[in-house]
Amino acid sequence: MLLHDQLKQRRKALGLQQSDMQLRIGMNQQQYQRIEANGNPRLDSLALIAQGLDAELVLIPRQQLEQVLALLESPGPAAASAPQVPTPAADMDPWAGILGFAAR
């Protein structure tokens, strides 16, 4: 999926209109619309948009892409039908070791 499609999908998932981005990040509707319509945003604009969409920009090494996608597609703890048993803190971070560094 292309980046501008992901931005649009995330915005809609939050129930936001393009015009709402002006209140959230100060970007007018026309400017935001151009980005969603296959624009080429600068990195600082993209970071600002991510912030307004309650998202993060992340670089994922290609070697770990399949692992990350599988983790994102796996059902979360809320989806499990059995009661959750508390686990040690190290086991609670599903990202631990995937990208080769500790989570913040």
N, C-alpha and C positions, 0 to 999 in steps of 0.2 A: 504494500500500500504506500502511495506517495505521501510525502510529508504534508502537503497542503490538504490532502484528503483526511489525514489523521487529525489535523487541526480542526477541520470542519466537524468531523465525527465527535471529537472531544467537546467542542463548543455545544453541539446539539445534545450530547449526553448530559451536559450541565443545565440544559434548558435555556441556553442563552441565544440571543439574536446577535447578528453582526454589530448592530448599533450599541449593544450592551458593552462592547469592548472599550468604548470611549470612557465610560464610567469606571471600568475595571483597571485600564492601563493607560488611558489618555490617547489612544489611537482612534482616529475618526473612522467611521464606517467605510468610507470609500477606500482609504488606505488598507484597512483590514480585508475588505472584499477583494482587493487586488492580490493580496497574499494568498487567500484561500482559492483564488481562481488561477493558481499556478504561478504566482509571483515568485520572486527570488529575494526573500528578506535578508537583511544584514543579520549577522549573528546577534548583535545587541537587541535588535527588534524581535528576533526569534526567542531570545531569553525572556524578554518582556511579555511576549504572547504566552509563553509557557507559564510564567508566573500568574497571569490573568486567568489561565485555564486550570489553575491548581495542579500543574504538572511540572516535571523536571526534564531537562535535556540530558541525555546520557549517551556517551560513546561506548559501544559494545564491540570488543574485538571479534572479528569474524569467527575465530576458533571457538568462542563461547556463545555465539548467537543461538545455536540450536538449544543449548542448555537454558538460556535465558527465556527463550520463547516457550519451551516446555514448562518452565516454572510459572510463567505468566498465565499459561492456559490451564494449569492444574487447579482443581477446586481448592478453595481456601478452607480454613478451619471451620467456618460457619456452614460449609456445605456437607460436612461429615455428619452422618446420622448418629454415630455413637458419641457418648459424652467424651469431652476432651480431658485427658489426664495431663496435669502440669508436667512440663519437661524442664530440664536444666536450660539456663539462658542460652548456651551455645547451640542447643538444638532448635531454638525458637527462631533463629535467623536463617531462612531458606536461601539467602544469597551468600552465606558464608563460604568463602573460597572459590566461588564461581568466576569472579573477575580478577582473582589473584591479589586482592587486598581486603582489609577489614572494612566492614560497613561503618559509617560514622555514627 
